[in-house]
Amino acid sequence: MIDLGVNFIKPAVIAIDCHRGHLDPEVATMPAPADVAAKLVANNKVFMERCRAKNILIVHLVTAYRDVEEIRSNPRWRALADDPNSTRKNVERHNLIGSPGLEIMPGLCDPSRDMIVDVKKRYDCFQSTDLDFVLRSHGINTLLVTGINTNSCVLATVCAANVRDYAAVVVEDCVDTMDGPDLHDAALQCIRTAFGWVMTAEDALRELSTSNL
């Protein structure tokens, strides 16, 4: 059993941006490669179903912008929007409210049991959202992080979780990136080094089954 540094594990799944804006090739404004997207959706579906069977809370984080100015106020994104070679060149069209990209991929959300935080505006899922309130109010101390992109939203959220004293576990086969395997691997290494744990879905579920849940 791995020591996650908490006396009594109370976990929640934090599913980051598992929406059509990244994962549905038909409408995605910042798409992951089709094979990456399909695998990510399939793996998350199985993992979430198994977590629900353990009565583990699942919280979906969805990026949503009122207008382009909310996006362009970020200097780096403004620069990337002008770079035709960037995977983020469409950032100014990404997940504007009313667009189909905001929809969570079919089969991933059970609205009768899951929670949705759909006001995410930056890579860090805690920034300008009520995620911390949701977690604290449910006594959560351990985060099982899934979703996209490993090297931006996942990494930033795990760093933010670490400084808020959550135990953060990245579910390795349930995260990926539109930026390629090298950046995926580099992000996981950064997380392992200082910010949290990295486990496969099977290993994470095994740890939970032997814990004091």
C-alpha positions in Angstrom: 0.0 0.0 0.0 1.3 3.4 -1.0 1.4 6.1 1.7 -0.6 9.1 0.4 0.1 11.1 3.5 -3.5 11.3 4.7 -4.9 9.5 7.8 -8.2 8.5 6.1 -8.5 8.6 2.3 -11.6 10.4 1.1 -11.3 10.6 -2.7 -13.0 12.3 -5.5 -12.3 12.0 -9.3 -11.4 15.3 -10.9 -12.2 14.9 -14.6 -10.6 17.8 -16.5 -12.1 19.0 -19.8 -13.4 15.7 -21.0 -15.6 17.6 -23.4 -16.2 17.8 -27.1 -14.0 20.9 -27.5 -10.9 18.6 -27.1 -12.2 15.0 -27.7 -14.8 15.1 -30.5 -13.1 15.5 -33.8 -16.3 16.6 -35.4 -16.5 19.9 -33.4 -13.3 20.2 -31.4 -11.6 23.6 -31.6 -8.4 22.3 -30.0 -8.6 18.6 -30.8 -6.5 15.8 -29.5 -5.5 13.3 -32.2 -8.5 11.1 -32.9 -6.9 7.9 -31.5 -5.8 9.7 -28.4 -9.3 11.1 -27.8 -11.0 7.8 -28.4 -8.7 6.0 -26.0 -9.0 8.7 -23.3 -12.8 8.6 -23.5 -12.9 4.8 -23.3 -10.5 4.6 -20.4 -12.3 7.4 -18.4 -15.6 5.7 -18.9 -14.4 2.5 -17.4 -12.6 4.2 -14.6 -15.5 6.4 -13.7 -18.0 3.5 -13.7 -15.7 1.6 -11.3 -15.4 4.7 -9.1 -19.2 5.2 -9.0 -19.5 1.6 -7.8 -17.3 2.6 -4.8 -19.5 5.7 -4.2 -16.6 8.0 -5.1 -17.7 11.5 -6.0 -16.9 12.5 -9.6 -16.4 16.2 -10.4 -16.3 17.3 -14.0 -14.4 20.5 -14.9 -15.5 22.2 -18.1 -13.8 25.2 -19.7 -16.4 27.9 -20.7 -15.9 31.5 -21.8 -18.5 34.3 -22.0 -16.6 36.1 -24.8 -13.3 36.4 -26.6 -12.0 39.0 -24.1 -12.0 36.5 -21.3 -9.6 34.4 -23.4 -7.5 37.3 -24.8 -6.8 38.7 -21.4 -4.2 36.0 -21.0 -1.0 37.3 -22.8 0.4 33.8 -23.6 -2.9 32.7 -25.2 -3.1 35.9 -27.2 0.3 35.2 -28.6 -0.5 31.6 -29.4 -3.6 32.6 -31.2 -1.4 34.4 -33.8 0.9 31.3 -34.2 -0.4 29.1 -37.1 1.8 26.2 -35.9 0.5 26.1 -32.4 -1.9 23.4 -31.1 -3.6 26.4 -29.4 -4.0 28.6 -32.5 -7.8 28.3 -32.2 -7.8 29.4 -28.5 -10.0 32.4 -29.2 -12.7 30.2 -30.6 -12.4 27.5 -27.9 -15.4 26.7 -25.8 -17.3 29.9 -26.0 -20.6 29.6 -24.2 -23.2 28.2 -26.6 -20.8 26.2 -28.6 -21.0 22.3 -28.8 -17.5 22.0 -27.4 -18.8 22.6 -23.9 -20.7 19.3 -23.9 -19.1 16.5 -21.8 -18.4 13.5 -24.0 -21.3 11.0 -24.1 -21.1 8.2 -21.5 -18.8 10.1 -19.1 -21.2 12.1 -16.9 -24.0 10.7 -14.8 -26.0 13.9 -13.9 -27.8 12.0 -11.2 -24.6 11.4 -9.2 -21.7 13.5 -10.7 -21.1 17.2 -10.1 -20.2 19.7 -12.9 -18.1 22.8 -12.5 -18.5 24.5 -15.8 -16.9 27.9 -15.3 -13.3 26.9 -15.7 -11.3 29.7 -17.5 -7.7 28.9 -16.9 -5.4 25.8 -16.8 -5.7 25.6 -13.0 -9.1 24.2 -12.2 -9.1 26.0 -8.8 -8.7 29.4 -10.3 -12.0 31.4 -10.3 -14.1 28.3 -9.7 -15.8 26.8 -6.6 -13.9 23.5 -6.9 -12.1 24.0 -3.6 -15.5 24.7 -1.9 -17.1 21.6 -3.4 -14.2 19.4 -2.3 -14.0 20.8 1.3 -17.7 20.6 1.8 -17.6 16.9 1.0 -14.6 16.2 3.1 -12.4 15.3 0.2 -8.6 15.1 0.8 -7.5 12.9 -2.1 -7.9 13.8 -5.8 -7.9 11.2 -8.6 -7.1 13.4 -11.6 -8.1 12.5 -15.2 -8.6 14.3 -18.4 -6.7 16.6 -20.8 -4.1 18.1 -21.3 -1.5 16.5 -19.2 1.1 19.2 -19.7 -1.3 22.2 -19.1 -4.6 21.8 -17.2 -3.6 18.5 -15.5 -0.2 19.8 -14.4 -1.5 23.2 -13.3 -4.3 21.7 -11.3 -2.1 19.1 -9.6 0.3 21.9 -8.6 -2.6 23.9 -7.3 -3.9 20.9 -5.4 -0.5 20.3 -3.8 -0.2 23.8 -2.4 -3.8 23.5 -1.0 -2.6 20.3 0.8 -4.6 17.7 -1.2 -3.1 14.4 -2.0 -3.2 14.4 -5.8 -3.1 11.1 -7.8 -2.9 11.4 -11.6 -4.5 8.4 -13.2 -1.9 7.7 -15.9 -4.0 5.9 -18.5 -6.9 8.4 -18.1 -4.9 11.5 -19.0 -3.3 12.6 -22.2 -2.5 15.6 -24.4 -3.0 17.1 -27.8 0.7 18.2 -27.6 2.3 14.7 -28.1 3.8 11.9 -26.0 7.0 13.8 -25.1 5.2 16.5 -23.3 2.8 14.0 -21.7 5.7 12.1 -20.3 7.5 15.2 -19.1 4.4 16.5 -17.3 4.0 13.1 -15.5 7.7 13.2 -14.5 7.2 16.7 -13.0 4.2 15.6 -11.1 6.0 12.5 -9.7 9.0 14.5 -8.7 7.3 17.1 -6.5 3.5 17.5 -6.7 1.7 14.1 -6.5 1.5 10.5 -7.4 1.1 8.9 -10.8 -0.7 5.5 -11.0 -2.6 3.5 -13.6 -6.3 3.2 -13.1 -5.9 -0.4 -11.9 -3.2 0.5 -9.4 -5.3 3.5 -8.1 -8.4 1.3 -7.6 -6.3 -1.3 -5.9 -4.9 1.3 -3.5 -8.5 2.4 -2.7 -9.7 -1.1 -2.2 -7.0 -1.7 0.5 -7.4 1.7 2.1 -9.7 2.8 4.9 -12.4 4.0 2.6 
